[in-house]
Amino acid sequence: MTQSASDFLCHCEPGTIKEVKLFAGHGGPDLSDLKGVSITRYLSVGDKSGDAFKFSEPVDPLNHSMRSQSSSRGRKPGSASTLDAGPATDTTNTRTTESSGPYTRNFQQKLIDGGIYPDKYEYPDGRVPPKPDNLEEINQRLAQSRPSLSPSKFSYDKFEEFERADAHVSKENKATKRVIPIIEGKITDDKCVEGEVLCTNLKPLTNDMLTAAEPDLYYGARPEQLDRRVRDELSGHIIPSKQDDLPIAPKFFLAAKGPDGTAAVARRQACYDGALGARGMHSLQSYGADEPVQDNNAYTITSIYSDGQLKMYTSHPIQPTSPKGRPEYCMTQLNTWGMTGNLDTFRQGATAYRNARDWTKEQRDEAIRWSNERANDSQIGTLAVDASFGSVFSFTTEGSVIKKILHK
């Protein structure tokens, strides 16, 4: 029996609805197989109602594959929601590919195939990826007390307010707007935090077709903090969006889920976001250096908030398993807190969250400072060489003039 699109979408899980919206917003299904076919019936789109769309013809949009970026159906560069690491080899034939994202079940395997490993991963031979060397240092920093969460500043009444906000969450966007602000406390610079931005400017992490990351929240730096030359050179690793006034070099991410969200989706999202952040940090640290930095330390943290529970992880680059392999990234859990359990556990979790946000900012600011210095050193070196060549040219020119005068 054929199911209408309206019926299909009305009974979709929230994650599937999100995938449909992304799919529809960037080109829709591949219709190349209809070339030359006489179409006598037309699809009309009615009014949008909630998360569902009404169609007059029975259509299942998820049964169609997306067209590749090499298709004749042109898109603006960077506008697609999928990122393909492999260059197009045939521009004459349409290549049908299917993208994968955190809401699709094959996404985790695609990450693993690309060298992006979830927490507690084991290689086929039983080995495990190395944990970051600074894991204990990070945990110690996360546990440092904060005056803003002391009994005199954060009372039991405020904790009950948090409990009510969590209990009334129906969708993940309400969690980020009503629950997370209580956990994160005061933000000193609103221009350094952003959310629900498709990271279409970031280069692919793997050779597979992956949807662009879309963190529920991420914390970064103002673009003007980083030298323009560095921004231009590292754009595909540190600038998430084509809208270049948004925060750059994100190092702290949040994935929030509502009551209908799944933990598996949140973990896949956090693993993906964290790897992108770790790659960006590594590029900043290695900018202008003779060799890439390899210290086995973590500088990126991802958080998951779901059903009153807060989990935090690090993401850090590790040596590739093959000699000429691409960089790999590993996710490692820091801790878990039951935020709605009691006031003490809330304070511990909120303390860790705020300290993680501040610590990653410190690490990012230090990397930006070093990158700016190297960019300036490079400019000074270039100017010195130019000045040297100018002096030689002037000396040579003057000598030629003198010779001409003497030979007259």
Disulfide bonds with the S-S distance in Angstrom:
none
